C-alpha cells in the first residue's frame, strides 16, 4: 500500500484533521482510506468507483450533506 500514490481533496491552504484518501492501483482497483486510520483500506473496482463518482456528480448523495 505504501507504493500507491494517495490523493486527497483538501482545499488549498487547509489541512483538516480527517479526510479521505484515494489511490488508483496498478491492478486496476481503487483504494480508499481515512487519514486517521491509514492501515485500514477499502478496495473497490474501477467500475464501481466510476458509478459512485457519477452518482455524486448527479446529486444522488446530497441528502447526506443536509
The first five atom37 places (N, CA, C, CB, O) and aatype in JSON, in Angstrom:
{
  "aatype": [20, 20, 20, 20, 20, 20, 20, 20, 20, 20, 20, 20, 20, 20, 20, 20, 20, 20, 20, 20, 20, 20, 20, 20, 20, 20, 20, 20, 20, 20, 20, 20, 20, 20, 20, 20, 20, 20, 20, 20, 20, 20, 20, 20, 20, 20, 20, 20, 20, 20, 20, 20, 20, 20, 20, 20, 20, 20, 20, 20, 20, 20, 20, 20, 20, 20],
  "atom_mask": [
    [1, 1, 1, 1, 1],
    [1, 1, 1, 1, 1],
    [1, 1, 1, 1, 1],
    [1, 1, 1, 1, 1],
    [1, 1, 1, 1, 1],
    [1, 1, 1, 1, 1],
    [1, 1, 1, 1, 1],
    [1, 1, 1, 1, 1],
    [1, 1, 1, 1, 1],
    [1, 1, 1, 1, 1],
    [1, 1, 1, 1, 1],
    [1, 1, 1, 1, 1],
    [1, 1, 1, 1, 1],
    [1, 1, 1, 1, 1],
    [1, 1, 1, 1, 1],
    [1, 1, 1, 1, 1],
    [1, 1, 1, 1, 1],
    [1, 1, 1, 1, 1],
    [1, 1, 1, 1, 1],
    [1, 1, 1, 1, 1],
    [1, 1, 1, 1, 1],
    [1, 1, 1, 1, 1],
    [1, 1, 1, 1, 1],
    [1, 1, 1, 1, 1],
    [1, 1, 1, 1, 1],
    [1, 1, 1, 1, 1],
    [1, 1, 1, 1, 1],
    [1, 1, 1, 1, 1],
    [1, 1, 1, 1, 1],
    [1, 1, 1, 1, 1],
    [1, 1, 1, 1, 1],
    [1, 1, 1, 1, 1],
    [1, 1, 1, 1, 1],
    [1, 1, 1, 1, 1],
    [1, 1, 1, 1, 1],
    [1, 1, 1, 1, 1],
    [1, 1, 1, 1, 1],
    [1, 1, 1, 1, 1],
    [1, 1, 1, 1, 1],
    [1, 1, 1, 1, 1],
    [1, 1, 1, 1, 1],
    [1, 1, 1, 1, 1],
    [1, 1, 1, 1, 1],
    [1, 1, 1, 1, 1],
    [1, 1, 1, 1, 1],
    [1, 1, 1, 1, 1],
    [1, 1, 1, 1, 1],
    [1, 1, 1, 1, 1],
    [1, 1, 1, 1, 1],
    [1, 1, 1, 1, 1],
    [1, 1, 1, 1, 1],
    [1, 1, 1, 1, 1],
    [1, 1, 1, 1, 1],
    [1, 1, 1, 1, 1],
    [1, 1, 1, 1, 1],
    [1, 1, 1, 1, 1],
    [1, 1, 1, 1, 1],
    [1, 1, 1, 1, 1],
    [1, 1, 1, 1, 1],
    [1, 1, 1, 1, 1],
    [1, 1, 1, 1, 1],
    [1, 1, 1, 1, 1],
    [1, 1, 1, 1, 1],
    [1, 1, 1, 1, 1],
    [1, 1, 1, 1, 1],
    [1, 1, 1, 1, 1]
  ],
  "atom_positions": [
    [[0.81, -1.2, 0.0], [0.0, 0.0, 0.0], [0.86, 1.27, 0.0], [-0.93, 0.0, 1.21], [0.41, 2.33, -0.45]],
    [[2.07, 1.18, 0.49], [2.93, 2.35, 0.55], [3.35, 2.83, -0.83], [4.16, 2.06, 1.38], [3.72, 3.99, -0.99]],
    [[3.3, 1.95, -1.83], [3.72, 2.32, -3.17], [2.63, 3.09, -3.93], [4.11, 1.07, -3.94], [2.9, 3.65, -4.99]],
    [[1.44, 3.13, -3.4], [0.34, 3.82, -4.07], [0.5, 5.32, -3.95], [-1.01, 3.38, -3.48], [1.05, 5.83, -2.97]],
    [[0.01, 6.03, -4.96], [0.05, 7.49, -4.97], [-1.29, 7.99, -4.42], [0.31, 8.06, -6.43], [-2.24, 8.2, -5.17]],
    [[-1.35, 8.17, -3.11], [-2.58, 8.57, -2.44], [-2.88, 10.04, -2.72], [-2.47, 8.33, -0.92], [-2.01, 10.9, -2.62]],
    [[-4.14, 10.3, -3.08], [-4.62, 11.65, -3.38], [-5.7, 12.02, -2.37], [-5.17, 11.75, -4.84], [-6.43, 11.15, -1.88]],
    [[-5.78, 13.3, -2.06], [-6.84, 13.75, -1.17], [-7.4, 15.09, -1.66], [-6.33, 13.88, 0.28], [-6.69, 15.9, -2.25]],
    [[-8.66, 15.29, -1.41], [-9.3, 16.53, -1.8], [-9.35, 17.44, -0.57], [-10.73, 16.29, -2.38], [-10.22, 17.3, 0.29]],
    [[-8.43, 18.35, -0.51], [-8.36, 19.31, 0.59], [-8.21, 20.69, -0.02], [-7.17, 18.98, 1.58], [-7.34, 20.91, -0.85]],
    [[-9.06, 21.63, 0.39], [-8.92, 22.99, -0.14], [-7.51, 23.53, 0.11], [-9.96, 23.93, 0.49], [-6.9, 23.27, 1.14]],
    [[-7.01, 24.28, -0.85], [-5.66, 24.84, -0.74], [-5.52, 25.67, 0.53], [-5.33, 25.69, -1.98], [-6.39, 26.48, 0.85]],
    [[-4.44, 25.47, 1.23], [-4.18, 26.21, 2.45], [-4.82, 25.6, 3.69], [-4.67, 27.6, 2.29], [-4.65, 26.12, 4.79]],
    [[-5.55, 24.51, 3.52], [-6.19, 23.85, 4.66], [-5.61, 22.46, 4.86], [-7.72, 23.77, 4.46], [-5.18, 21.82, 3.91]],
    [[-5.59, 22.01, 6.09], [-5.16, 20.67, 6.41], [-6.05, 20.14, 7.53], [-3.64, 20.63, 6.82], [-5.65, 20.15, 8.7]],
    [[-7.26, 19.69, 7.19], [-8.19, 19.24, 8.21], [-7.65, 18.0, 8.94], [-9.56, 18.93, 7.59], [-6.81, 17.28, 8.4]],
    [[-8.13, 17.75, 10.15], [-7.63, 16.6, 10.91], [-8.04, 15.25, 10.31], [-8.14, 16.68, 12.33], [-7.36, 14.25, 10.53]],
    [[-9.13, 15.21, 9.55], [-9.59, 13.97, 8.95], [-9.99, 14.23, 7.5], [-10.77, 13.37, 9.74], [-10.62, 15.24, 7.19]],
    [[-9.62, 13.31, 6.62], [-10.0, 13.42, 5.23], [-9.89, 12.05, 4.58], [-9.13, 14.45, 4.48], [-9.28, 11.14, 5.15]],
    [[-10.47, 11.91, 3.43], [-10.44, 10.66, 2.67], [-9.31, 10.72, 1.66], [-11.79, 10.4, 1.97], [-9.11, 11.74, 1.0]],
    [[-8.59, 9.61, 1.54], [-7.53, 9.5, 0.54], [-7.91, 8.39, -0.43], [-6.15, 9.2, 1.22], [-8.47, 7.36, -0.04]],
    [[-7.6, 8.61, -1.7], [-7.94, 7.67, -2.77], [-6.7, 7.42, -3.61], [-9.11, 8.2, -3.64], [-5.91, 8.33, -3.87]],
    [[-6.53, 6.16, -4.04], [-5.4, 5.82, -4.9], [-5.84, 4.81, -5.95], [-4.21, 5.26, -4.07], [-6.61, 3.9, -5.65]],
    [[-5.35, 4.98, -7.16], [-5.59, 4.01, -8.23], [-4.43, 3.02, -8.21], [-5.73, 4.71, -9.63], [-3.27, 3.42, -8.32]],
    [[-4.74, 1.75, -8.08], [-3.7, 0.74, -8.02], [-3.27, 0.26, -9.39], [-4.16, -0.43, -7.2], [-4.01, 0.41, -10.37]],
    [[-2.08, -0.32, -9.47], [-1.59, -0.85, -10.74], [-2.4, -2.05, -11.23], [-0.13, -1.24, -10.6], [-2.3, -2.45, -12.39]],
    [[-3.21, -2.61, -10.33], [-4.05, -3.75, -10.66], [-5.42, -3.32, -11.2], [-4.24, -4.63, -9.45], [-6.26, -4.17, -11.47]],
    [[-5.64, -2.0, -11.35], [-6.91, -1.51, -11.87], [-7.96, -1.27, -10.8], [-7.44, -2.46, -12.87], [-9.05, -0.79, -11.1]],
    [[-7.64, -1.59, -9.56], [-8.6, -1.38, -8.47], [-8.37, 0.0, -7.84], [-8.47, -2.49, -7.4], [-7.33, 0.62, -8.03]],
    [[-9.38, 0.46, -7.1], [-9.33, 1.75, -6.43], [-9.27, 1.49, -4.93], [-10.57, 2.66, -6.81], [-10.03, 0.69, -4.39]],
    [[-8.34, 2.19, -4.26], [-8.11, 2.02, -2.83], [-8.52, 3.29, -2.1], [-6.63, 1.68, -2.54], [-8.21, 4.39, -2.54]],
    [[-9.23, 3.13, -0.97], [-9.68, 4.26, -0.18], [-9.28, 4.04, 1.27], [-11.21, 4.46, -0.3], [-9.28, 2.91, 1.76]],
    [[-8.93, 5.14, 1.95], [-8.62, 5.06, 3.38], [-8.89, 6.42, 4.01], [-7.13, 4.63, 3.6], [-8.94, 7.45, 3.34]],
    [[-9.07, 6.41, 5.33], [-9.22, 7.64, 6.09], [-7.86, 8.06, 6.62], [-10.24, 7.48, 7.25], [-7.04, 7.21, 6.95]],
    [[-7.63, 9.35, 6.69], [-6.34, 9.85, 7.14], [-6.02, 9.46, 8.58], [-6.31, 11.35, 6.99], [-4.85, 9.32, 8.93]],
    [[-7.03, 9.29, 9.4], [-6.77, 8.97, 10.81], [-6.51, 7.49, 11.04], [-7.94, 9.41, 11.65], [-6.04, 7.1, 12.11]],
    [[-6.81, 6.64, 10.04], [-6.58, 5.2, 10.17], [-6.08, 4.66, 8.84], [-7.89, 4.45, 10.61], [-6.82, 3.97, 8.13]],
    [[-4.86, 4.97, 8.5], [-4.32, 4.63, 7.19], [-4.06, 3.14, 7.0], [-3.04, 5.37, 6.97], [-3.85, 2.68, 5.88]],
    [[-4.08, 2.39, 8.07], [-3.85, 0.94, 7.96], [-5.08, 0.21, 7.44], [-3.45, 0.37, 9.32], [-4.95, -0.87, 6.86]],
    [[-6.25, 0.78, 7.62], [-7.49, 0.16, 7.16], [-7.83, 0.7, 5.78], [-8.65, 0.41, 8.17], [-8.11, 1.89, 5.63]],
    [[-7.8, -0.17, 4.79], [-8.0, 0.24, 3.4], [-9.2, -0.5, 2.82], [-6.73, -0.02, 2.55], [-9.35, -1.71, 3.02]],
    [[-10.04, 0.23, 2.11], [-11.17, -0.35, 1.4], [-10.8, -0.42, -0.08], [-12.49, 0.5, 1.61], [-10.24, 0.52, -0.63]],
    [[-11.1, -1.55, -0.71], [-10.75, -1.75, -2.11], [-12.03, -1.96, -2.91], [-9.79, -2.96, -2.28], [-12.93, -2.68, -2.49]],
    [[-12.1, -1.31, -4.07], [-13.25, -1.49, -4.96], [-12.76, -1.56, -6.4], [-14.28, -0.34, -4.77], [-11.59, -1.33, -6.69]],
    [[-13.68, -1.88, -7.28], [-13.32, -1.95, -8.7], [-13.42, -0.55, -9.32], [-14.24, -2.95, -9.46], [-14.08, 0.33, -8.77]],
    [[-12.77, -0.38, -10.43], [-12.83, 0.9, -11.13], [-14.26, 1.19, -11.59], [-11.87, 0.9, -12.34], [-14.71, 2.34, -11.55]],
    [[-14.98, 0.16, -12.03], [-16.36, 0.35, -12.49], [-17.26, 0.84, -11.36], [-16.9, -0.97, -13.07], [-18.09, 1.73, -11.57]],
    [[-17.11, 0.27, -10.17], [-17.92, 0.71, -9.03], [-17.54, 2.13, -8.61], [-17.76, -0.25, -7.85], [-18.41, 2.92, -8.26]],
    [[-16.26, 2.44, -8.64], [-15.8, 3.79, -8.29], [-16.37, 4.81, -9.28], [-14.25, 3.86, -8.27], [-16.86, 5.87, -8.88]],
    [[-16.31, 4.49, -10.56], [-16.84, 5.39, -11.59], [-18.33, 5.6, -11.41], [-16.55, 4.84, -13.0], [-18.82, 6.72, -11.6]],
    [[-19.07, 4.55, -11.04], [-20.51, 4.68, -10.81], [-20.77, 5.57, -9.6], [-21.16, 3.28, -10.61], [-21.71, 6.37, -9.6]],
    [[-19.96, 5.44, -8.56], [-20.09, 6.28, -7.37], [-19.85, 7.75, -7.72], [-19.1, 5.83, -6.28], [-20.64, 8.61, -7.33]],
    [[-18.79, 8.03, -8.45], [-18.48, 9.4, -8.83], [-19.6, 9.98, -9.7], [-17.13, 9.46, -9.59], [-19.97, 11.14, -9.53]],
    [[-20.12, 9.19, -10.6], [-21.23, 9.64, -11.44], [-22.45, 10.0, -10.56], [-21.62, 8.54, -12.47], [-23.12, 11.0, -10.82]],
    [[-22.71, 9.19, -9.54], [-23.81, 9.47, -8.62], [-23.59, 10.74, -7.83], [-24.01, 8.31, -7.68], [-24.52, 11.51, -7.61]],
    [[-22.35, 10.96, -7.39], [-22.02, 12.19, -6.66], [-22.28, 13.4, -7.54], [-20.55, 12.17, -6.18], [-22.91, 14.37, -7.11]],
    [[-21.81, 13.35, -8.76], [-21.98, 14.46, -9.7], [-23.46, 14.71, -10.01], [-21.22, 14.18, -11.0], [-23.87, 15.85, -10.26]],
    [[-24.26, 13.65, -10.0], [-25.69, 13.77, -10.3], [-26.5, 14.21, -9.08], [-26.23, 12.43, -10.82], [-27.71, 14.44, -9.19]],
    [[-25.86, 14.32, -7.92], [-26.55, 14.77, -6.72], [-27.27, 13.68, -5.96], [-27.52, 15.81, -7.08], [-28.09, 13.97, -5.1]],
    [[-26.97, 12.43, -6.26], [-27.66, 11.31, -5.6], [-27.39, 11.22, -4.1], [-27.24, 10.02, -6.24], [-28.16, 10.58, -3.39]],
    [[-26.34, 11.85, -3.62], [-25.99, 11.75, -2.22], [-26.13, 13.08, -1.48], [-24.58, 11.25, -2.1], [-25.65, 13.22, -0.35]],
    [[-26.78, 14.03, -2.09], [-26.93, 15.36, -1.49], [-27.69, 15.32, -0.17], [-27.63, 16.27, -2.46], [-27.49, 16.2, 0.68]],
    [[-28.55, 14.33, 0.02], [-29.31, 14.21, 1.26], [-28.4, 14.02, 2.47], [-30.29, 13.05, 1.17], [-28.76, 14.41, 3.58]],
    [[-27.23, 13.44, 2.28], [-26.31, 13.19, 3.38], [-25.66, 14.49, 3.89], [-25.23, 12.21, 2.94], [-25.19, 14.55, 5.03]],
    [[-25.63, 15.51, 3.05], [-24.98, 16.77, 3.42], [-25.91, 17.63, 4.26], [-24.55, 17.53, 2.18], [-25.45, 18.35, 5.15]],
    [[-27.17, 17.55, 4.0], [-28.15, 18.42, 4.67], [-28.27, 18.15, 6.15], [-29.5, 18.26, 4.04], [-29.06, 18.81, 6.83]]
  ]
}
